[in-house]
Amino acid sequence: MNKEVVQSFQEASSSYGMREAIAEAKRCLRCKTPQCRTGCPIENDIPQWIHELSMGNLGNAMRIINGRSNLPAVCGRVCAHERQCEGHCILGKKEQALHIGKLERFIADFDSQMGLIREAVAPKTRGKVAVIGSGPSGLTAAGDLARMGFMVEIFEMEPVAGGVLMFGIPEYRLPKDVVRREIRRIEELGVVVRCNTTIGKDYTLDDLFDLGFDAIFIGTGTGKPRTLDIPGVELQEVRQAIYLLRLVSLFQAGNVQRQEVPLTQGQRVFVIGCGNTAMDAARTALRMGAASVQVIYHRTMNEMSALRAEYNDALAEGVRFHWQSNIVEICGQDGHVRSLVIEHAGQRREEQADAVIMAVGQMPASRIVSTTRGLEVDGRGYLLTREKPYGMTTRKGVFAGGDVVNHTATVVHAMQNAKKVVEGIAQYVDAIKLLETITGEH
């Protein structure tokens, strides 16, 4: 790989050193009613582990974090801190909010480097659960279930585990070594990960039940990208953001050649959309050598779903933004993109372009639904689930969580939903085991 490309993908944000982390932790006011915890979707006991850190008790701090999170090194890097824990910090009223994300990242990294905490593995006597997908929701469900005494196997279609963490978030925001490290922690709880295994192709859900699983958790996310109905979307250089990000990750891992990445040096790139995936695609395009990157968004800056911090970083790196604008046509020649027609305030203009990246959302794939009887979806393809037991689909014993049920938009929200579904799975499996005991059935 080109040395400049490698350097450009090095982690963008710096970590704390020990002295810096403890000094930052000491700023915590330990509020009587901690709003930071209220702002955390998984209700991390933030004041308590920060207090332990402030006294240098990193092992205790990590143990507290482990009580709520299976992915602390990930959350410390990619959570929407400005909208969640840090956004609720009372010190934020003076624009001095505690840097909670960087503190969590520091503790998780230090724990990994020093090997502080090795959790006791619970006896696997409570039941057997299959988890489909190894993204944030699947990993969270697997870790929580293993801690609760369930035997858990993850089925992942890709050659490596991690899902969106591995293939959808760029290296400069989330180093892949960090993801691999978090997955190893979950495997140490007794979770078995089976890669290169596609449910709906290699096995059906019925096959999994025949193999002795008591329940199944579907956490496959939204791998099918949406597109726009505009002239020219079929041209060769019009690509989906998630496809681009996946190919770049594979290239960085040495699994594909540079020419397989759908961007070449010196291209004029336009990104449609303004969520975090759009920011990732725009900044990745620059790192892969684009001459210019411009984002087209049909609403205002205040309406974008991207984090303001991600927008600011993209802006600082040279990405240009066009608000309240639409691409109404992608013009081509001999099957290749040549220009775009952009509409703003009723006026149209044509701009030269070499590549267009679509980042306008995703939807669930239908492979599992199409191969399983009794699984119902809504009009947009999202799995329907019930409240009791929480997260169970219309097929008995099959549960779902995260993006595949349209509950989430971020890593930590996927984790939040998965944790609730785990409680539903535990209730269900405990009930069927009790019924088997009473009736003598096996």
C-alpha positions as CSV (number, residue, x, y, z in Angstrom):
1,M,0.0,0.0,0.0
2,N,1.2,3.5,-0.8
3,K,3.0,5.0,2.3
4,E,1.1,8.3,2.1
5,V,-2.3,6.4,2.0
6,V,-1.3,4.5,5.1
7,Q,-0.3,7.6,7.0
8,S,-3.5,9.5,5.9
9,F,-5.6,6.7,7.5
10,Q,-3.8,6.8,10.9
11,E,-6.2,7.5,13.7
12,A,-7.2,11.2,13.5
13,S,-7.9,11.9,17.2
14,S,-5.3,11.6,19.9
15,S,-5.6,9.6,23.1
16,Y,-4.9,10.7,26.6
17,G,-1.7,9.8,28.5
18,M,-2.1,8.7,32.1
19,R,-1.4,12.1,33.7
20,E,-3.9,13.8,31.3
21,A,-6.6,11.2,31.8
22,I,-6.5,11.5,35.6
23,A,-6.4,15.3,35.5
24,E,-9.5,15.3,33.3
25,A,-11.3,12.7,35.5
26,K,-10.7,15.0,38.5
27,R,-12.8,17.7,36.9
28,C,-15.9,15.5,37.4
29,L,-18.3,17.1,39.8
30,R,-20.0,13.7,40.7
31,C,-23.4,15.3,40.5
32,K,-26.2,14.0,42.7
33,T,-28.3,13.4,39.7
34,P,-25.8,12.6,36.9
35,Q,-27.1,13.9,33.6
36,C,-24.2,12.2,31.7
37,R,-25.6,8.8,32.6
38,T,-29.1,9.9,31.6
39,G,-27.7,10.9,28.2
40,C,-26.0,7.5,27.7
41,P,-28.3,5.1,25.8
42,I,-26.9,2.1,27.7
43,E,-26.9,3.9,31.1
44,N,-23.2,3.5,31.7
45,D,-22.3,4.4,35.3
46,I,-20.1,7.2,34.1
47,P,-19.5,9.2,37.4
48,Q,-18.5,6.0,39.2
49,W,-15.9,4.8,36.7
50,I,-14.6,8.3,36.3
51,H,-14.2,8.6,40.1
52,E,-12.2,5.3,40.1
53,L,-10.0,6.6,37.3
54,S,-9.4,9.9,39.2
55,M,-7.9,7.8,42.0
56,G,-5.8,5.7,39.6
57,N,-8.0,2.6,40.1
58,L,-8.1,1.6,36.4
59,G,-9.0,-2.0,37.1
60,N,-12.1,-1.0,39.1
61,A,-13.0,1.6,36.4
62,M,-12.9,-1.1,33.7
63,R,-14.9,-3.5,35.8
64,I,-17.7,-0.9,36.1
65,I,-17.6,-0.2,32.4
66,N,-17.8,-3.9,31.6
67,G,-21.1,-4.1,33.6
68,R,-22.8,-2.1,30.8
69,S,-20.7,-2.2,27.7
70,N,-19.2,-4.9,25.5
71,L,-17.5,-2.4,23.2
72,P,-15.9,0.4,25.4
73,A,-12.9,1.0,23.1
74,V,-15.3,1.4,20.2
75,C,-17.8,3.6,22.0
76,G,-15.0,5.8,23.3
77,R,-14.2,6.6,19.7
78,V,-17.4,6.6,17.6
79,C,-20.3,7.3,20.0
80,A,-22.2,10.6,19.4
81,H,-20.7,12.0,22.7
82,E,-21.7,15.6,21.9
83,R,-25.4,14.5,21.7
84,Q,-25.3,12.0,24.5
85,C,-23.1,11.8,27.7
86,E,-21.0,14.9,27.0
87,G,-24.0,16.8,25.7
88,H,-25.7,16.3,29.0
89,C,-22.7,17.1,31.2
90,I,-23.5,20.0,33.5
91,L,-20.0,21.5,32.8
92,G,-21.2,21.9,29.2
93,K,-23.1,25.0,30.3
94,K,-19.8,26.7,30.6
95,E,-18.6,25.0,27.4
96,Q,-16.2,22.8,29.5
97,A,-18.0,19.5,29.3
98,L,-15.9,16.5,30.5
99,H,-14.3,14.5,27.7
100,I,-16.0,11.3,28.6
101,G,-15.4,9.6,25.3
102,K,-11.7,10.1,25.5
103,L,-11.6,8.9,29.1
104,E,-13.5,5.7,28.2
105,R,-11.2,5.1,25.3
106,F,-8.2,5.6,27.6
107,I,-9.4,3.1,30.1
108,A,-10.3,0.5,27.5
109,D,-7.0,0.9,25.7
110,F,-5.0,0.7,28.9
111,D,-6.9,-2.4,30.1
112,S,-6.1,-4.1,26.8
113,Q,-2.4,-3.1,26.8
114,M,-1.9,-4.1,30.4
115,G,-4.3,-7.1,30.6
116,L,-5.9,-5.7,33.8
117,I,-9.3,-7.5,33.7
118,R,-10.0,-11.1,32.7
119,E,-13.6,-11.7,33.4
120,A,-14.8,-15.0,34.9
121,V,-16.5,-17.2,32.3
122,A,-20.0,-18.1,33.5
123,P,-21.0,-21.8,33.2
124,K,-22.9,-22.3,29.9
125,T,-25.9,-24.2,31.4
126,R,-28.8,-21.9,30.7
127,G,-29.4,-22.6,27.0
128,K,-28.0,-22.2,23.5
129,V,-28.5,-19.1,21.4
130,A,-27.5,-18.4,17.8
131,V,-26.6,-14.8,16.9
132,I,-26.7,-13.8,13.2
133,G,-24.4,-10.9,12.4
134,S,-21.4,-9.6,14.3
135,G,-21.9,-5.8,14.2
136,P,-22.7,-3.8,17.3
137,S,-26.0,-5.4,18.1
138,G,-24.8,-8.9,17.5
139,L,-21.6,-8.5,19.6
140,T,-23.6,-6.9,22.4
141,A,-26.2,-9.6,22.4
142,A,-23.5,-12.3,22.3
143,G,-21.5,-10.8,25.2
144,D,-24.5,-10.2,27.4
145,L,-25.9,-13.7,26.8
146,A,-22.6,-15.3,27.5
147,R,-22.3,-13.5,30.8
148,M,-25.8,-14.7,31.7
149,G,-24.8,-18.4,31.2
150,F,-25.9,-19.0,27.7
151,M,-23.8,-20.9,25.1
152,V,-23.6,-18.5,22.1
153,E,-22.4,-18.9,18.6
154,I,-22.2,-16.0,16.2
155,F,-22.7,-16.6,12.4
156,E,-21.0,-14.0,10.2
157,M,-21.1,-13.9,6.4
158,E,-17.9,-11.9,6.0
159,P,-14.4,-13.5,6.3
160,V,-13.8,-11.5,9.5
161,A,-16.2,-10.5,12.3
162,G,-17.1,-6.9,13.1
163,G,-19.8,-5.9,10.6
164,V,-20.1,-2.1,10.2
165,L,-17.4,-1.6,12.8
166,M,-14.9,-3.4,10.5
167,F,-16.2,-2.4,7.0
168,G,-18.4,0.7,7.5
169,I,-16.3,3.0,9.7
170,P,-13.0,4.2,8.3
171,E,-9.6,3.3,9.9
172,Y,-8.9,6.9,10.9
173,R,-12.0,7.0,13.1
174,L,-11.9,3.4,14.3
175,P,-8.7,1.4,13.9
176,K,-9.5,-2.2,13.0
177,D,-7.0,-3.5,15.6
178,V,-9.4,-2.0,18.2
179,V,-12.3,-3.9,16.7
180,R,-10.4,-7.1,16.6
181,R,-9.4,-6.6,20.2
182,E,-13.0,-6.0,21.4
183,I,-14.1,-9.2,19.6
184,R,-11.4,-11.2,21.3
185,R,-12.7,-9.9,24.7
186,I,-16.2,-11.3,23.8
187,E,-14.7,-14.6,22.6
188,E,-13.0,-14.9,26.0
189,L,-16.4,-15.0,27.5
190,G,-17.0,-18.3,25.7
191,V,-18.6,-17.0,22.5
192,V,-17.8,-18.9,19.3
193,V,-17.6,-16.9,16.1
194,R,-18.2,-18.7,12.8
195,C,-17.2,-16.5,9.8
196,N,-17.8,-17.1,6.1
197,T,-21.2,-18.5,7.0
198,T,-24.3,-17.0,5.4
199,I,-27.7,-17.6,7.0
200,G,-30.2,-17.9,4.3
201,K,-27.7,-19.6,2.1
202,D,-25.4,-22.0,4.1
203,Y,-28.0,-22.5,6.8
204,T,-31.7,-21.5,7.2
205,L,-33.2,-20.6,10.6
206,D,-34.9,-24.0,10.6
207,D,-31.4,-25.6,10.3
208,L,-30.2,-23.7,13.3
209,F,-33.2,-24.9,15.4
210,D,-32.4,-28.4,14.2
211,L,-28.9,-28.0,15.4
212,G,-30.2,-27.5,19.0
213,F,-30.4,-23.7,19.4
214,D,-33.1,-22.6,21.8
215,A,-33.4,-19.1,20.3
216,I,-32.0,-17.1,17.5
217,F,-31.0,-13.4,17.5
218,I,-31.0,-11.6,14.1
219,G,-28.7,-8.6,14.2
220,T,-27.8,-8.3,10.5
221,G,-28.2,-4.5,10.2
222,T,-29.1,-2.7,7.0
223,G,-26.8,-3.9,4.3
224,K,-28.9,-3.0,1.3
225,P,-28.3,0.7,0.2
226,R,-31.0,3.0,-0.9
227,T,-30.6,4.9,-4.2
228,L,-32.2,7.9,-5.9
229,D,-34.4,7.9,-8.9
230,I,-32.5,10.4,-11.1
231,P,-31.2,10.1,-14.6
232,G,-27.6,8.8,-14.8
233,V,-27.5,6.7,-11.6
234,E,-26.6,3.7,-13.7
235,L,-23.3,5.3,-14.9
236,Q,-20.1,3.4,-14.0
237,E,-18.7,5.9,-11.5
238,V,-21.9,6.2,-9.4
239,R,-21.3,4.1,-6.3
240,Q,-22.8,3.5,-2.9
241,A,-21.0,4.9,0.1
242,I,-21.1,1.6,2.0
243,Y,-19.6,-0.2,-1.0
244,L,-16.8,2.3,-1.2
245,L,-16.0,2.1,2.5
246,R,-16.0,-1.7,2.4
247,L,-13.6,-1.8,-0.5
248,V,-11.2,0.7,1.1
249,S,-11.2,-1.5,4.3
250,L,-10.5,-4.6,2.3
251,F,-7.7,-2.7,0.4
252,Q,-6.1,-1.6,3.7
253,A,-6.2,-5.2,5.0
254,G,-4.5,-6.3,1.8
255,N,-7.4,-8.4,0.6
256,V,-8.0,-6.4,-2.7
257,Q,-5.8,-4.5,-5.1
258,R,-5.8,-0.7,-5.3
259,Q,-7.5,-0.7,-8.7
260,E,-10.5,-2.5,-7.2
261,V,-11.3,0.6,-5.1
262,P,-13.8,2.6,-7.1
263,L,-11.9,5.9,-6.8
264,T,-8.8,7.0,-8.7
265,Q,-6.3,9.7,-8.1
266,G,-7.3,13.3,-9.0
267,Q,-11.1,12.7,-9.4
268,R,-13.7,15.4,-8.7
269,V,-16.0,13.6,-6.3
270,F,-19.5,14.5,-5.3
271,V,-21.3,12.9,-2.3
272,I,-25.1,12.9,-2.0
273,G,-26.3,13.0,1.6
274,C,-25.2,14.5,4.9
275,G,-25.2,11.8,7.6
276,N,-22.1,10.3,9.3
277,T,-21.7,7.8,6.4
278,A,-21.6,10.7,4.0
279,M,-18.9,12.3,6.1
280,D,-16.9,9.1,6.2
281,A,-17.2,8.6,2.5
282,A,-16.1,12.2,1.8
283,R,-13.1,12.1,4.0
284,T,-12.1,8.7,2.7
285,A,-12.3,9.9,-0.9
286,L,-9.8,12.7,0.0
287,R,-7.5,10.2,1.6
288,M,-7.6,8.0,-1.5
289,G,-6.4,10.9,-3.6
290,A,-9.5,12.7,-4.8
291,A,-8.7,16.2,-6.2
292,S,-11.9,17.6,-4.7
293,V,-14.9,16.4,-2.7
294,Q,-18.2,18.2,-2.5
295,V,-21.3,17.2,-0.5
296,I,-24.7,17.9,-1.9
297,Y,-27.6,18.0,0.7
298,H,-31.2,18.9,0.1
299,R,-31.7,20.5,3.6
300,T,-29.9,23.0,5.8
301,M,-26.8,22.5,7.9
302,N,-28.8,22.5,11.0
303,E,-30.9,19.6,9.7
304,M,-28.1,17.2,8.8
305,S,-27.9,14.0,10.7
306,A,-24.1,14.0,10.8
307,L,-22.4,15.0,14.1
308,R,-21.2,18.5,14.1
309,A,-17.7,17.3,15.0
310,E,-17.7,15.1,12.0
311,Y,-18.8,17.9,9.8
312,N,-16.1,20.2,11.3
313,D,-13.4,17.7,10.6
314,A,-14.6,17.2,7.0
315,L,-14.6,21.0,6.5
316,A,-11.1,21.3,7.9
317,E,-9.9,18.6,5.6
318,G,-11.2,20.5,2.5
319,V,-14.6,19.0,1.9
320,R,-17.1,21.6,0.4
321,F,-20.8,21.7,1.3
322,H,-23.8,22.8,-0.8
323,W,-26.9,23.2,1.3
324,Q,-30.5,23.1,0.1
325,S,-29.3,21.6,-3.2
326,N,-30.2,18.6,-5.3
327,I,-28.6,16.7,-8.1
328,V,-31.3,16.4,-10.7
329,E,-29.2,14.7,-13.4
330,I,-25.9,12.8,-13.7
331,C,-24.6,13.4,-17.2
332,G,-22.4,10.9,-18.8
333,Q,-20.4,10.0,-22.0
334,D,-19.8,6.4,-23.1
335,G,-21.1,5.1,-19.8
336,H,-18.9,7.3,-17.6
337,V,-19.7,10.3,-15.4
338,R,-18.8,13.6,-16.9
339,S,-20.9,16.3,-15.1
340,L,-23.8,16.9,-12.8
341,V,-26.8,19.2,-13.0
342,I,-27.3,20.8,-9.5
343,E,-30.5,22.7,-8.5
344,H,-30.4,25.4,-5.8
345,A,-33.1,27.9,-5.0
346,G,-34.9,27.1,-8.3
347,Q,-31.7,27.7,-10.4
348,R,-29.8,25.0,-12.2
349,R,-26.1,24.8,-12.9
350,E,-23.8,22.2,-14.4
351,E,-20.5,21.2,-12.8
352,Q,-17.8,18.9,-14.0
353,A,-17.6,15.6,-12.1
354,D,-15.8,12.3,-12.2
355,A,-17.5,10.2,-9.5
356,V,-20.7,10.3,-7.4
357,I,-21.1,8.6,-4.1
358,M,-24.6,7.9,-2.8
359,A,-25.0,8.1,1.0
360,V,-28.8,8.4,1.3
361,G,-29.5,5.5,3.7
362,Q,-29.9,1.8,3.8
363,M,-32.5,-1.0,4.3
364,P,-32.4,-4.6,5.5
365,A,-31.5,-7.4,3.0
366,S,-34.2,-10.0,2.5
367,R,-32.1,-13.2,2.4
368,I,-33.2,-14.5,5.8
369,V,-36.8,-13.5,5.4
370,S,-37.1,-15.1,2.0
371,T,-35.8,-18.4,3.3
372,T,-37.9,-18.6,6.5
373,R,-41.6,-19.3,7.1
374,G,-43.4,-17.0,9.5
375,L,-41.1,-14.0,9.5
376,E,-43.1,-10.8,8.8
377,V,-41.7,-7.4,7.8
378,D,-43.2,-4.0,7.4
379,G,-43.6,-2.1,4.1
380,R,-39.9,-1.1,4.2
381,G,-38.5,-4.6,4.9
382,Y,-37.8,-4.1,8.6
383,L,-38.6,-7.1,10.8
384,L,-41.7,-6.8,13.0
385,T,-41.1,-7.5,16.7
386,R,-43.3,-7.6,19.8
387,E,-43.0,-6.1,23.3
388,K,-43.4,-9.4,25.2
389,P,-41.1,-11.2,25.2
390,Y,-39.2,-8.1,24.0
391,G,-37.7,-8.3,20.5
392,M,-39.4,-11.6,19.4
393,T,-40.4,-11.6,15.8
394,T,-43.5,-13.2,14.4
395,R,-41.6,-16.5,14.3
396,K,-41.5,-18.2,17.7
397,G,-38.0,-18.2,19.2
398,V,-36.6,-15.8,16.6
399,F,-35.6,-12.4,18.0
400,A,-34.2,-9.3,16.2
401,G,-32.5,-6.1,17.3
402,G,-30.6,-3.1,16.0
403,D,-31.0,-1.6,12.5
404,V,-32.8,-4.6,11.1
405,V,-35.9,-3.6,13.1
406,N,-35.4,0.1,12.4
407,H,-34.7,1.0,16.0
408,T,-31.3,2.6,15.7
409,A,-29.0,4.9,13.9
410,T,-25.8,4.7,15.8
411,V,-23.5,2.0,17.3
412,V,-24.6,2.7,20.9
413,H,-28.3,2.7,20.0
414,A,-27.9,-0.6,18.4
415,M,-26.2,-1.8,21.6
416,Q,-29.1,-0.3,23.7
417,N,-31.7,-2.2,21.7
418,A,-29.8,-5.4,21.7
419,K,-29.5,-5.3,25.5
420,K,-33.3,-5.0,25.8
421,V,-33.8,-7.9,23.4
422,V,-31.3,-10.1,25.4
423,E,-33.7,-9.8,28.4
424,G,-36.5,-11.0,26.1
425,I,-34.4,-14.0,25.0
426,A,-33.5,-14.9,28.5
427,Q,-37.2,-14.8,29.6
428,Y,-38.2,-16.9,26.6
429,V,-35.5,-19.6,27.0
430,D,-36.0,-19.8,30.7
431,A,-39.7,-20.3,30.1
432,I,-39.3,-23.1,27.6
433,K,-36.7,-24.9,29.7
434,L,-39.1,-24.7,32.7
435,L,-41.9,-26.1,30.5
436,E,-39.7,-28.9,29.4
437,T,-38.9,-29.8,33.0
438,I,-42.6,-29.8,34.0
439,T,-43.9,-31.8,31.0
440,G,-40.8,-34.0,30.7
441,E,-40.3,-33.0,27.1
442,H,-36.9,-32.7,25.5
